[in-house]
Amino acid sequence: MKLHPAWLGCLALMMGSGCRLTAPVRVPPNEAKADPNGGCPTGQCDPDPNGLGIYIAEGQSHCFVFERTAPLCPEGFVNTPEGVLMKVRSREGRRAVLDVPVELAGAPGAAPRLHSIHASPSDLFLAVAGPDGDLWKLRGTELAKQTFTFTLPVTPADGDPRHVRYEMTWTPLGASRFQVRYRQEGAQAWRPQCAAPEKETVPSLLLPGRHVDGLNAAIRPDASAVTLACETGAIGVCLDWGYQPWDPRSLQDDPDRAAAYGACLQAKRAAYFVGLGDARTFTVSGTDFLRRDAHGFGARSSDRLEELEFVEALWSPQGAVCLNPANRRTALPLPPGLQLPPCGATPRWSTPAVMATGVPYPLKP
């Protein structure tokens, strides 16, 4: 897996824009609005269409399009005794996650049956069953030849709810990345599942053995689950920063690295108050910040907290453990009634606090 150097943790939710060390961006409260195309450039929109920057960069989309809307957003797959289910979150009822059966395209009874999807840090394969029940594995180019099918419950603009059949393909791009495309059954054009206005291709990636909540980025380990995300969201960016939840040498799960990865998902998005029940993020696209972690896991990072002159926050997988409001990345107003203890001038690592963020200089009063 390719690791991007990140001494500066560039919270550029549009990853292609590069990193620049600039003054904190100040956005007046009345500019924190969703745009008419469904984007949410500040993370202050409710409901937010893009998983609050968890699954894809804000202003982009990872959701399935029907007519002129994108009502359902995939979050991954889970293997069950009955077959493979895709976890799909509804944008209308954001806490509703649907279980959508996934099959392989072909004539009923003639095509191989999708038995399960298996992913690890170094491998991905489909287990398929033939008519006689024997299982075999499909990888790489053989996987790319397969077409998945599934049915989504949708509601036309002027009509009753109905079920629409979709198709999906995965094309390996190397380095654990894929081009995922889909279309409504019978349509000619394929759409990228990770759609960005300024880029033709935003790769998808798979996070094995875990489900990531699309509202608050909480990670739930599940050996039967595979998360499907776009590389521009926090799920993918934190992996590229070196915060894989497994040991890069043995590829075995590591609890310290898992904690750092979970904290990165919150720190990248400035989701200060997730642990207090407020899932909003307090940053804007292109805002830079500095980061350190308790074990020096991150690419070109260290465990030296004293290198951060102006500490913004210390982080756990449940959000910020402490916060210095004067050192936050942007002047977006904080919610009334929610308060975290100050980090102070000389904070220390602790059991929950495994990541720290900082800024080059504090906000001006």
LUMMAR-738216 format. One record per residue (C-alpha): residue number from 0; residue in one letter; x, y, z. Coordinates in nm, 3 decimals. Each point is the difference from the previous one (the first is absolute). Layout:
BEGIN
<site n="NUM" res="A" c1="X" c2="Y" c3="Z"/>
...
This chain:
BEGIN
<site n="0" res="M" c1="0.000" c2="0.000" c3="0.000"/>
<site n="1" res="K" c1="0.135" c2="0.335" c3="-0.098"/>
<site n="2" res="L" c1="0.060" c2="0.237" c3="0.291"/>
<site n="3" res="H" c1="-0.012" c2="0.372" c3="-0.058"/>
<site n="4" res="P" c1="0.248" c2="0.205" c3="0.207"/>
<site n="5" res="A" c1="-0.201" c2="0.202" c3="0.244"/>
<site n="6" res="W" c1="0.209" c2="0.192" c3="0.251"/>
<site n="7" res="L" c1="-0.271" c2="0.255" c3="-0.064"/>
<site n="8" res="G" c1="-0.332" c2="-0.177" c3="0.046"/>
<site n="9" res="C" c1="-0.166" c2="0.176" c3="-0.289"/>
<site n="10" res="L" c1="-0.370" c2="-0.011" c3="0.063"/>
<site n="11" res="A" c1="-0.064" c2="0.051" c3="-0.367"/>
<site n="12" res="L" c1="-0.323" c2="-0.186" c3="-0.048"/>
<site n="13" res="M" c1="0.071" c2="0.040" c3="-0.369"/>
<site n="14" res="M" c1="0.324" c2="-0.197" c3="0.014"/>
<site n="15" res="G" c1="0.114" c2="0.104" c3="-0.347"/>
<site n="16" res="S" c1="0.046" c2="0.361" c3="0.107"/>
<site n="17" res="G" c1="0.330" c2="-0.064" c3="0.177"/>
<site n="18" res="C" c1="0.124" c2="0.140" c3="0.331"/>
<site n="19" res="R" c1="0.070" c2="0.363" c3="0.074"/>
<site n="20" res="L" c1="0.081" c2="0.159" c3="0.331"/>
<site n="21" res="T" c1="-0.243" c2="0.289" c3="0.027"/>
<site n="22" res="A" c1="-0.172" c2="0.205" c3="0.263"/>
<site n="23" res="P" c1="-0.311" c2="-0.159" c3="0.156"/>
<site n="24" res="V" c1="-0.299" c2="0.050" c3="-0.224"/>
<site n="25" res="R" c1="-0.281" c2="0.206" c3="0.147"/>
<site n="26" res="V" c1="-0.349" c2="-0.071" c3="-0.129"/>
<site n="27" res="P" c1="-0.291" c2="0.209" c3="0.130"/>
<site n="28" res="P" c1="-0.283" c2="-0.207" c3="0.150"/>
<site n="29" res="N" c1="-0.243" c2="0.099" c3="-0.274"/>
<site n="30" res="E" c1="0.227" c2="-0.157" c3="-0.263"/>
<site n="31" res="A" c1="-0.024" c2="-0.346" c3="0.156"/>
<site n="32" res="K" c1="-0.269" c2="-0.120" c3="-0.238"/>
<site n="33" res="A" c1="-0.048" c2="-0.289" c3="-0.235"/>
<site n="34" res="D" c1="0.040" c2="0.089" c3="-0.365"/>
<site n="35" res="P" c1="-0.285" c2="-0.070" c3="-0.246"/>
<site n="36" res="N" c1="0.190" c2="-0.294" c3="-0.150"/>
<site n="37" res="G" c1="-0.003" c2="-0.190" c3="0.327"/>
<site n="38" res="G" c1="0.350" c2="0.078" c3="0.125"/>
<site n="39" res="C" c1="0.088" c2="0.113" c3="0.348"/>
<site n="40" res="P" c1="0.325" c2="0.198" c3="-0.015"/>
<site n="41" res="T" c1="0.020" c2="0.085" c3="0.370"/>
<site n="42" res="G" c1="-0.131" c2="-0.313" c3="0.168"/>
<site n="43" res="Q" c1="-0.267" c2="0.206" c3="0.174"/>
<site n="44" res="C" c1="-0.290" c2="-0.120" c3="-0.215"/>
<site n="45" res="D" c1="-0.283" c2="-0.206" c3="0.147"/>
<site n="46" res="P" c1="-0.065" c2="-0.250" c3="-0.138"/>
<site n="47" res="D" c1="0.346" c2="-0.035" c3="-0.151"/>
<site n="48" res="P" c1="-0.006" c2="-0.200" c3="-0.325"/>
<site n="49" res="N" c1="0.353" c2="-0.136" c3="0.011"/>
<site n="50" res="G" c1="0.044" c2="-0.171" c3="0.333"/>
<site n="51" res="L" c1="0.154" c2="0.315" c3="0.151"/>
<site n="52" res="G" c1="0.316" c2="-0.061" c3="-0.204"/>
<site n="53" res="I" c1="0.036" c2="-0.354" c3="0.135"/>
<site n="54" res="Y" c1="-0.056" c2="-0.199" c3="-0.319"/>
<site n="55" res="I" c1="0.092" c2="0.262" c3="-0.260"/>
<site n="56" res="A" c1="0.113" c2="0.361" c3="-0.013"/>
<site n="57" res="E" c1="-0.277" c2="0.246" c3="0.060"/>
<site n="58" res="G" c1="-0.126" c2="0.156" c3="-0.320"/>
<site n="59" res="Q" c1="0.037" c2="-0.340" c3="-0.170"/>
<site n="60" res="S" c1="-0.245" c2="-0.293" c3="0.013"/>
<site n="61" res="H" c1="0.019" c2="-0.372" c3="0.068"/>
<site n="62" res="C" c1="-0.377" c2="-0.055" c3="-0.019"/>
<site n="63" res="F" c1="-0.207" c2="-0.183" c3="-0.261"/>
<site n="64" res="V" c1="-0.180" c2="0.234" c3="-0.241"/>
<site n="65" res="F" c1="-0.366" c2="-0.047" c3="-0.087"/>
<site n="66" res="E" c1="-0.148" c2="0.254" c3="-0.240"/>
<site n="67" res="R" c1="0.136" c2="0.332" c3="0.136"/>
<site n="68" res="T" c1="0.062" c2="-0.106" c3="0.358"/>
<site n="69" res="A" c1="0.249" c2="-0.224" c3="0.178"/>
<site n="70" res="P" c1="-0.212" c2="-0.142" c3="0.283"/>
<site n="71" res="L" c1="0.199" c2="-0.308" c3="0.107"/>
<site n="72" res="C" c1="0.368" c2="-0.018" c3="0.097"/>
<site n="73" res="P" c1="0.195" c2="-0.329" c3="0.021"/>
<site n="74" res="E" c1="0.223" c2="-0.060" c3="0.302"/>
<site n="75" res="G" c1="0.122" c2="-0.355" c3="-0.060"/>
<site n="76" res="F" c1="-0.085" c2="-0.367" c3="-0.001"/>
<site n="77" res="V" c1="-0.062" c2="-0.273" c3="0.254"/>
<site n="78" res="N" c1="0.009" c2="-0.376" c3="-0.055"/>
<site n="79" res="T" c1="-0.294" c2="-0.193" c3="0.142"/>
<site n="80" res="P" c1="-0.103" c2="-0.369" c3="-0.019"/>
<site n="81" res="E" c1="-0.261" c2="0.104" c3="-0.258"/>
<site n="82" res="G" c1="0.245" c2="0.194" c3="-0.219"/>
<site n="83" res="V" c1="0.160" c2="0.344" c3="-0.034"/>
<site n="84" res="L" c1="-0.184" c2="0.310" c3="0.119"/>
<site n="85" res="M" c1="0.097" c2="0.358" c3="-0.091"/>
<site n="86" res="K" c1="-0.041" c2="0.256" c3="0.280"/>
<site n="87" res="V" c1="-0.168" c2="0.308" c3="-0.148"/>
<site n="88" res="R" c1="-0.083" c2="0.314" c3="0.198"/>
<site n="89" res="S" c1="-0.309" c2="0.202" c3="-0.085"/>
<site n="90" res="R" c1="0.045" c2="0.377" c3="-0.037"/>
<site n="91" res="E" c1="-0.364" c2="0.056" c3="0.091"/>
<site n="92" res="G" c1="0.023" c2="-0.187" c3="0.329"/>
<site n="93" res="R" c1="0.370" c2="0.028" c3="0.078"/>
<site n="94" res="R" c1="-0.012" c2="-0.255" c3="0.280"/>
<site n="95" res="A" c1="-0.160" c2="-0.258" c3="-0.228"/>
<site n="96" res="V" c1="0.250" c2="-0.248" c3="-0.145"/>
<site n="97" res="L" c1="-0.151" c2="-0.247" c3="-0.246"/>
<site n="98" res="D" c1="0.116" c2="-0.357" c3="-0.059"/>
<site n="99" res="V" c1="-0.003" c2="-0.047" c3="-0.379"/>
<site n="100" res="P" c1="0.069" c2="-0.351" c3="-0.140"/>
<site n="101" res="V" c1="0.275" c2="-0.009" c3="-0.265"/>
<site n="102" res="E" c1="0.021" c2="-0.261" c3="-0.275"/>
<site n="103" res="L" c1="0.206" c2="-0.072" c3="-0.309"/>
<site n="104" res="A" c1="-0.162" c2="0.079" c3="-0.335"/>
<site n="105" res="G" c1="-0.098" c2="-0.284" c3="-0.230"/>
<site n="106" res="A" c1="-0.278" c2="-0.238" c3="-0.081"/>
<site n="107" res="P" c1="-0.167" c2="-0.143" c3="0.314"/>
<site n="108" res="G" c1="0.146" c2="-0.340" c3="0.082"/>
<site n="109" res="A" c1="0.275" c2="0.027" c3="-0.262"/>
<site n="110" res="A" c1="0.225" c2="0.274" c3="0.138"/>
<site n="111" res="P" c1="0.222" c2="-0.063" c3="0.301"/>
<site n="112" res="R" c1="-0.151" c2="0.113" c3="0.328"/>
<site n="113" res="L" c1="0.177" c2="0.266" c3="0.208"/>
<site n="114" res="H" c1="0.080" c2="-0.175" c3="0.326"/>
<site n="115" res="S" c1="0.213" c2="0.264" c3="0.179"/>
<site n="116" res="I" c1="0.243" c2="0.291" c3="-0.036"/>
<site n="117" res="H" c1="0.336" c2="-0.032" c3="0.174"/>
<site n="118" res="A" c1="0.245" c2="0.285" c3="0.053"/>
<site n="119" res="S" c1="0.323" c2="0.033" c3="0.192"/>
<site n="120" res="P" c1="0.274" c2="0.266" c3="0.000"/>
<site n="121" res="S" c1="0.168" c2="-0.187" c3="-0.285"/>
<site n="122" res="D" c1="-0.274" c2="-0.188" c3="-0.184"/>
<site n="123" res="L" c1="-0.355" c2="0.010" c3="-0.134"/>
<site n="124" res="F" c1="-0.197" c2="-0.284" c3="-0.152"/>
<site n="125" res="L" c1="-0.354" c2="-0.112" c3="-0.062"/>
<site n="126" res="A" c1="-0.107" c2="-0.347" c3="0.109"/>
<site n="127" res="V" c1="-0.252" c2="-0.127" c3="-0.254"/>
<site n="128" res="A" c1="-0.196" c2="-0.323" c3="-0.012"/>
<site n="129" res="G" c1="-0.071" c2="-0.200" c3="-0.313"/>
<site n="130" res="P" c1="-0.313" c2="-0.205" c3="-0.069"/>
<site n="131" res="D" c1="0.153" c2="-0.296" c3="0.184"/>
<site n="132" res="G" c1="0.070" c2="0.211" c3="0.308"/>
<site n="133" res="D" c1="0.379" c2="0.001" c3="-0.037"/>
<site n="134" res="L" c1="0.168" c2="0.329" c3="0.099"/>
<site n="135" res="W" c1="0.281" c2="0.173" c3="-0.184"/>
<site n="136" res="K" c1="0.172" c2="0.337" c3="0.025"/>
<site n="137" res="L" c1="-0.001" c2="0.286" c3="-0.248"/>
<site n="138" res="R" c1="0.272" c2="0.266" c3="0.015"/>
<site n="139" res="G" c1="0.146" c2="0.274" c3="-0.219"/>
<site n="140" res="T" c1="-0.103" c2="-0.020" c3="-0.364"/>
<site n="141" res="E" c1="-0.252" c2="-0.277" c3="0.073"/>
<site n="142" res="L" c1="-0.163" c2="0.221" c3="0.261"/>
<site n="143" res="A" c1="-0.010" c2="0.287" c3="-0.250"/>
<site n="144" res="K" c1="-0.206" c2="-0.216" c3="-0.237"/>
<site n="145" res="Q" c1="-0.278" c2="-0.039" c3="0.254"/>
<site n="146" res="T" c1="-0.311" c2="0.217" c3="0.024"/>
<site n="147" res="F" c1="-0.183" c2="0.035" c3="0.330"/>
<site n="148" res="T" c1="-0.375" c2="0.059" c3="0.004"/>
<site n="149" res="F" c1="-0.220" c2="0.138" c3="0.277"/>
<site n="150" res="T" c1="-0.337" c2="0.167" c3="0.048"/>
<site n="151" res="L" c1="-0.049" c2="0.337" c3="0.170"/>
<site n="152" res="P" c1="-0.326" c2="0.144" c3="0.135"/>
<site n="153" res="V" c1="-0.044" c2="0.341" c3="-0.163"/>
<site n="154" res="T" c1="-0.274" c2="0.258" c3="-0.037"/>
<site n="155" res="P" c1="-0.047" c2="0.185" c3="-0.332"/>
<site n="156" res="A" c1="-0.060" c2="0.373" c3="0.015"/>
<site n="157" res="D" c1="-0.363" c2="-0.049" c3="-0.101"/>
<site n="158" res="G" c1="-0.097" c2="-0.352" c3="0.090"/>
<site n="159" res="D" c1="-0.023" c2="-0.278" c3="0.254"/>
<site n="160" res="P" c1="0.304" c2="-0.173" c3="0.152"/>
<site n="161" res="R" c1="0.134" c2="-0.285" c3="-0.208"/>
<site n="162" res="H" c1="0.295" c2="-0.236" c3="-0.022"/>
<site n="163" res="V" c1="0.262" c2="0.063" c3="-0.269"/>
<site n="164" res="R" c1="0.267" c2="-0.244" c3="-0.111"/>
<site n="165" res="Y" c1="0.363" c2="0.118" c3="-0.021"/>
<site n="166" res="E" c1="0.329" c2="-0.146" c3="-0.125"/>
<site n="167" res="M" c1="0.351" c2="0.058" c3="0.135"/>
<site n="168" res="T" c1="0.353" c2="-0.088" c3="-0.117"/>
<site n="169" res="W" c1="0.341" c2="0.017" c3="0.170"/>
<site n="170" res="T" c1="0.319" c2="0.058" c3="-0.201"/>
<site n="171" res="P" c1="0.329" c2="-0.044" c3="0.193"/>
<site n="172" res="L" c1="0.229" c2="0.304" c3="-0.025"/>
<site n="173" res="G" c1="0.288" c2="-0.138" c3="0.209"/>
<site n="174" res="A" c1="0.113" c2="0.088" c3="0.354"/>
<site n="175" res="S" c1="-0.332" c2="-0.120" c3="0.151"/>
<site n="176" res="R" c1="-0.198" c2="0.248" c3="-0.209"/>
<site n="177" res="F" c1="-0.294" c2="-0.065" c3="-0.233"/>
<site n="178" res="Q" c1="-0.210" c2="0.185" c3="-0.254"/>
<site n="179" res="V" c1="-0.357" c2="-0.073" c3="0.104"/>
<site n="180" res="R" c1="-0.272" c2="0.080" c3="-0.254"/>
<site n="181" res="Y" c1="-0.375" c2="-0.057" c3="0.000"/>
<site n="182" res="R" c1="-0.308" c2="0.062" c3="-0.211"/>
<site n="183" res="Q" c1="-0.372" c2="-0.057" c3="0.010"/>
<site n="184" res="E" c1="-0.077" c2="-0.328" c3="-0.175"/>
<site n="185" res="G" c1="-0.071" c2="0.067" c3="-0.368"/>
<site n="186" res="A" c1="0.185" c2="0.333" c3="-0.007"/>
<site n="187" res="Q" c1="0.294" c2="0.045" c3="-0.237"/>
<site n="188" res="A" c1="0.227" c2="0.231" c3="0.198"/>
<site n="189" res="W" c1="0.193" c2="-0.113" c3="0.309"/>
<site n="190" res="R" c1="0.049" c2="0.244" c3="0.289"/>
<site n="191" res="P" c1="0.301" c2="0.011" c3="0.234"/>
<site n="192" res="Q" c1="-0.107" c2="-0.097" c3="0.350"/>
<site n="193" res="C" c1="0.249" c2="0.257" c3="0.133"/>
<site n="194" res="A" c1="-0.099" c2="0.312" c3="-0.191"/>
<site n="195" res="A" c1="0.202" c2="0.323" c3="0.008"/>
<site n="196" res="P" c1="-0.067" c2="0.298" c3="-0.228"/>
<site n="197" res="E" c1="0.366" c2="0.082" c3="-0.053"/>
<site n="198" res="K" c1="0.135" c2="-0.353" c3="-0.053"/>
<site n="199" res="E" c1="-0.085" c2="-0.275" c3="-0.244"/>
<site n="200" res="T" c1="0.102" c2="-0.278" c3="0.235"/>
<site n="201" res="V" c1="-0.023" c2="-0.012" c3="0.378"/>
<site n="202" res="P" c1="0.106" c2="-0.352" c3="0.102"/>
<site n="203" res="S" c1="-0.182" c2="-0.206" c3="0.257"/>
<site n="204" res="L" c1="0.168" c2="-0.205" c3="0.270"/>
<site n="205" res="L" c1="-0.102" c2="-0.278" c3="0.235"/>
<site n="206" res="L" c1="0.054" c2="0.004" c3="0.377"/>
<site n="207" res="P" c1="-0.012" c2="-0.363" c3="0.116"/>
<site n="208" res="G" c1="-0.157" c2="-0.130" c3="0.318"/>
<site n="209" res="R" c1="-0.167" c2="0.323" c3="0.102"/>
<site n="210" res="H" c1="-0.311" c2="0.210" c3="-0.046"/>
<site n="211" res="V" c1="0.033" c2="0.379" c3="0.027"/>
<site n="212" res="D" c1="-0.312" c2="0.190" c3="0.103"/>
<site n="213" res="G" c1="-0.088" c2="0.257" c3="-0.266"/>
<site n="214" res="L" c1="-0.127" c2="0.249" c3="0.259"/>
<site n="215" res="N" c1="0.266" c2="0.008" c3="0.270"/>
<site n="216" res="A" c1="0.293" c2="-0.207" c3="-0.138"/>
<site n="217" res="A" c1="-0.023" c2="-0.252" c3="0.284"/>
<site n="218" res="I" c1="0.178" c2="-0.322" c3="-0.097"/>
<site n="219" res="R" c1="-0.161" c2="-0.336" c3="0.074"/>
<site n="220" res="P" c1="0.228" c2="-0.305" c3="-0.051"/>
<site n="221" res="D" c1="-0.177" c2="-0.278" c3="-0.189"/>
<site n="222" res="A" c1="0.186" c2="-0.287" c3="-0.162"/>
<site n="223" res="S" c1="-0.283" c2="-0.046" c3="-0.250"/>
<site n="224" res="A" c1="-0.005" c2="0.366" c3="-0.109"/>
<site n="225" res="V" c1="0.184" c2="0.194" c3="-0.272"/>
<site n="226" res="T" c1="-0.032" c2="0.379" c3="-0.016"/>
<site n="227" res="L" c1="-0.015" c2="0.159" c3="-0.347"/>
<site n="228" res="A" c1="0.128" c2="0.359" c3="-0.001"/>
<site n="229" res="C" c1="0.141" c2="0.259" c3="-0.239"/>
<site n="230" res="E" c1="0.367" c2="0.092" c3="0.042"/>
<site n="231" res="T" c1="-0.075" c2="0.371" c3="0.048"/>
<site n="232" res="G" c1="-0.197" c2="-0.053" c3="0.323"/>
<site n="233" res="A" c1="0.145" c2="-0.034" c3="0.349"/>
<site n="234" res="I" c1="-0.010" c2="-0.380" c3="-0.019"/>
<site n="235" res="G" c1="0.243" c2="0.000" c3="-0.292"/>
<site n="236" res="V" c1="0.210" c2="0.303" c3="0.088"/>
<site n="237" res="C" c1="0.081" c2="-0.125" c3="0.350"/>
<site n="238" res="L" c1="0.117" c2="-0.329" c3="-0.149"/>
<site n="239" res="D" c1="0.228" c2="0.191" c3="-0.237"/>
<site n="240" res="W" c1="0.136" c2="0.206" c3="0.290"/>
<site n="241" res="G" c1="0.128" c2="-0.326" c3="0.152"/>
<site n="242" res="Y" c1="-0.276" c2="-0.064" c3="0.251"/>
<site n="243" res="Q" c1="-0.098" c2="-0.349" c3="-0.108"/>
<site n="244" res="P" c1="-0.169" c2="-0.195" c3="0.282"/>
<site n="245" res="W" c1="0.238" c2="-0.290" c3="-0.060"/>
<site n="246" res="D" c1="0.375" c2="-0.049" c3="0.028"/>
<site n="247" res="P" c1="0.149" c2="0.079" c3="-0.345"/>
<site n="248" res="R" c1="0.256" c2="-0.281" c3="0.036"/>
<site n="249" res="S" c1="-0.213" c2="-0.288" c3="0.129"/>
<site n="250" res="L" c1="-0.333" c2="0.136" c3="-0.133"/>
<site n="251" res="Q" c1="-0.154" c2="-0.111" c3="0.331"/>
<site n="252" res="D" c1="-0.247" c2="0.223" c3="0.182"/>
<site n="253" res="D" c1="0.168" c2="0.220" c3="0.261"/>
<site n="254" res="P" c1="-0.202" c2="0.168" c3="0.279"/>
<site n="255" res="D" c1="0.230" c2="0.304" c3="0.024"/>
<site n="256" res="R" c1="-0.011" c2="0.058" c3="-0.374"/>
<site n="257" res="A" c1="-0.375" c2="-0.054" c3="-0.004"/>
<site n="258" res="A" c1="-0.042" c2="0.270" c3="0.266"/>
<site n="259" res="A" c1="0.220" c2="0.240" c3="-0.200"/>
<site n="260" res="Y" c1="-0.201" c2="-0.070" c3="-0.315"/>
<site n="261" res="G" c1="-0.329" c2="0.063" c3="0.179"/>
<site n="262" res="A" c1="0.135" c2="0.324" c3="0.145"/>
<site n="263" res="C" c1="0.120" c2="0.108" c3="-0.346"/>
<site n="264" res="L" c1="-0.352" c2="-0.037" c3="-0.143"/>
<site n="265" res="Q" c1="-0.122" c2="0.256" c3="0.254"/>
<site n="266" res="A" c1="0.307" c2="0.228" c3="-0.002"/>
<site n="267" res="K" c1="0.011" c2="0.034" c3="-0.378"/>
<site n="268" res="R" c1="-0.357" c2="0.130" c3="-0.004"/>
<site n="269" res="A" c1="0.029" c2="0.218" c3="0.313"/>
<site n="270" res="A" c1="-0.293" c2="-0.192" c3="0.150"/>
<site n="271" res="Y" c1="0.067" c2="0.140" c3="0.347"/>
<site n="272" res="F" c1="-0.328" c2="-0.089" c3="0.169"/>
<site n="273" res="V" c1="-0.082" c2="-0.346" c3="-0.139"/>
<site n="274" res="G" c1="0.043" c2="-0.147" c3="0.348"/>
<site n="275" res="L" c1="-0.261" c2="0.246" c3="0.129"/>
<site n="276" res="G" c1="-0.252" c2="-0.099" c3="-0.266"/>
<site n="277" res="D" c1="0.065" c2="0.278" c3="-0.254"/>
<site n="278" res="A" c1="0.130" c2="-0.151" c3="-0.324"/>
<site n="279" res="R" c1="0.069" c2="0.329" c3="-0.180"/>
<site n="280" res="T" c1="0.345" c2="0.089" c3="-0.126"/>
<site n="281" res="F" c1="0.162" c2="0.341" c3="0.047"/>
<site n="282" res="T" c1="0.227" c2="0.049" c3="-0.298"/>
<site n="283" res="V" c1="-0.014" c2="0.090" c3="-0.368"/>
<site n="284" res="S" c1="0.153" c2="-0.158" c3="-0.308"/>
<site n="285" res="G" c1="0.367" c2="0.087" c3="-0.049"/>
<site n="286" res="T" c1="0.072" c2="0.087" c3="0.363"/>
<site n="287" res="D" c1="0.345" c2="-0.112" c3="0.118"/>
<site n="288" res="F" c1="0.098" c2="-0.124" c3="0.344"/>
<site n="289" res="L" c1="0.291" c2="-0.169" c3="0.175"/>
<site n="290" res="R" c1="-0.024" c2="-0.345" c3="0.159"/>
<site n="291" res="R" c1="0.191" c2="-0.233" c3="0.229"/>
<site n="292" res="D" c1="-0.093" c2="-0.338" c3="0.147"/>
<site n="293" res="A" c1="0.090" c2="-0.177" c3="0.321"/>
<site n="294" res="H" c1="0.201" c2="-0.275" c3="-0.172"/>
<site n="295" res="G" c1="0.143" c2="0.178" c3="-0.303"/>
<site n="296" res="F" c1="-0.194" c2="-0.230" c3="-0.233"/>
<site n="297" res="G" c1="-0.085" c2="0.266" c3="-0.256"/>
<site n="298" res="A" c1="0.205" c2="0.054" c3="-0.313"/>
<site n="299" res="R" c1="0.271" c2="0.253" c3="0.088"/>
<site n="300" res="S" c1="-0.162" c2="0.054" c3="0.339"/>
<site n="301" res="S" c1="0.133" c2="-0.038" c3="0.354"/>
<site n="302" res="D" c1="-0.119" c2="-0.031" c3="0.359"/>
<site n="303" res="R" c1="0.152" c2="0.335" c3="0.101"/>
<site n="304" res="L" c1="-0.288" c2="0.215" c3="0.117"/>
<site n="305" res="E" c1="0.235" c2="0.287" c3="0.075"/>
<site n="306" res="E" c1="0.050" c2="0.043" c3="-0.375"/>
<site n="307" res="L" c1="-0.354" c2="0.144" c3="-0.014"/>
<site n="308" res="E" c1="0.035" c2="0.355" c3="0.123"/>
<site n="309" res="F" c1="-0.374" c2="0.071" c3="-0.019"/>
<site n="310" res="V" c1="-0.189" c2="-0.318" c3="0.088"/>
<site n="311" res="E" c1="-0.354" c2="-0.008" c3="-0.133"/>
<site n="312" res="A" c1="-0.132" c2="-0.323" c3="0.154"/>
<site n="313" res="L" c1="0.091" c2="-0.345" c3="0.124"/>
<site n="314" res="W" c1="-0.204" c2="-0.279" c3="-0.158"/>
<site n="315" res="S" c1="-0.139" c2="-0.344" c3="0.069"/>
<site n="316" res="P" c1="-0.221" c2="-0.214" c3="-0.228"/>
<site n="317" res="Q" c1="-0.295" c2="0.165" c3="0.179"/>
<site n="318" res="G" c1="0.097" c2="0.354" c3="-0.102"/>
<site n="319" res="A" c1="0.200" c2="0.271" c3="0.174"/>
<site n="320" res="V" c1="0.113" c2="-0.070" c3="0.357"/>
<site n="321" res="C" c1="0.089" c2="0.365" c3="0.054"/>
<site n="322" res="L" c1="-0.015" c2="0.317" c3="-0.209"/>
<site n="323" res="N" c1="0.176" c2="0.335" c3="-0.003"/>
<site n="324" res="P" c1="-0.266" c2="0.210" c3="-0.181"/>
<site n="325" res="A" c1="0.242" c2="0.282" c3="-0.084"/>
<site n="326" res="N" c1="0.214" c2="-0.250" c3="-0.194"/>
<site n="327" res="R" c1="-0.276" c2="-0.156" c3="-0.210"/>
<site n="328" res="R" c1="0.044" c2="-0.011" c3="-0.377"/>
<site n="329" res="T" c1="-0.285" c2="0.227" c3="-0.095"/>
<site n="330" res="A" c1="-0.212" c2="0.266" c3="0.162"/>
<site n="331" res="L" c1="-0.319" c2="-0.198" c3="-0.059"/>
<site n="332" res="P" c1="-0.209" c2="0.060" c3="0.314"/>
<site n="333" res="L" c1="-0.008" c2="-0.282" c3="0.253"/>
<site n="334" res="P" c1="-0.339" c2="-0.129" c3="0.115"/>
<site n="335" res="P" c1="-0.135" c2="0.158" c3="0.319"/>
<site n="336" res="G" c1="-0.033" c2="-0.228" c3="0.298"/>
<site n="337" res="L" c1="0.276" c2="-0.240" c3="-0.104"/>
<site n="338" res="Q" c1="0.338" c2="0.034" c3="0.164"/>
<site n="339" res="L" c1="0.318" c2="-0.203" c3="0.021"/>
<site n="340" res="P" c1="0.278" c2="0.048" c3="0.254"/>
<site n="341" res="P" c1="0.291" c2="0.211" c3="-0.124"/>
<site n="342" res="C" c1="0.314" c2="-0.180" c3="-0.108"/>
<site n="343" res="G" c1="0.219" c2="0.268" c3="0.153"/>
<site n="344" res="A" c1="0.343" c2="0.108" c3="-0.113"/>
<site n="345" res="T" c1="0.180" c2="-0.329" c3="0.081"/>
<site n="346" res="P" c1="-0.240" c2="-0.292" c3="-0.058"/>
<site n="347" res="R" c1="0.105" c2="-0.362" c3="0.045"/>
<site n="348" res="W" c1="-0.092" c2="-0.325" c3="-0.167"/>
<site n="349" res="S" c1="-0.246" c2="-0.219" c3="0.190"/>
<site n="350" res="T" c1="-0.184" c2="-0.328" c3="-0.054"/>
<site n="351" res="P" c1="-0.283" c2="0.159" c3="-0.202"/>
<site n="352" res="A" c1="0.202" c2="0.286" c3="-0.154"/>
<site n="353" res="V" c1="0.212" c2="-0.158" c3="-0.275"/>
<site n="354" res="M" c1="0.010" c2="0.278" c3="-0.261"/>
<site n="355" res="A" c1="0.057" c2="0.375" c3="0.015"/>
<site n="356" res="T" c1="-0.068" c2="0.278" c3="-0.248"/>
<site n="357" res="G" c1="0.136" c2="0.351" c3="-0.008"/>
<site n="358" res="V" c1="0.018" c2="0.318" c3="-0.206"/>
<site n="359" res="P" c1="0.290" c2="0.223" c3="-0.105"/>
<site n="360" res="Y" c1="-0.144" c2="0.288" c3="0.204"/>
<site n="361" res="P" c1="-0.324" c2="0.064" c3="0.191"/>
<site n="362" res="L" c1="-0.310" c2="0.170" c3="-0.129"/>
<site n="363" res="K" c1="0.002" c2="0.374" c3="0.031"/>
<site n="364" res="P" c1="-0.241" c2="0.133" c3="0.264"/>
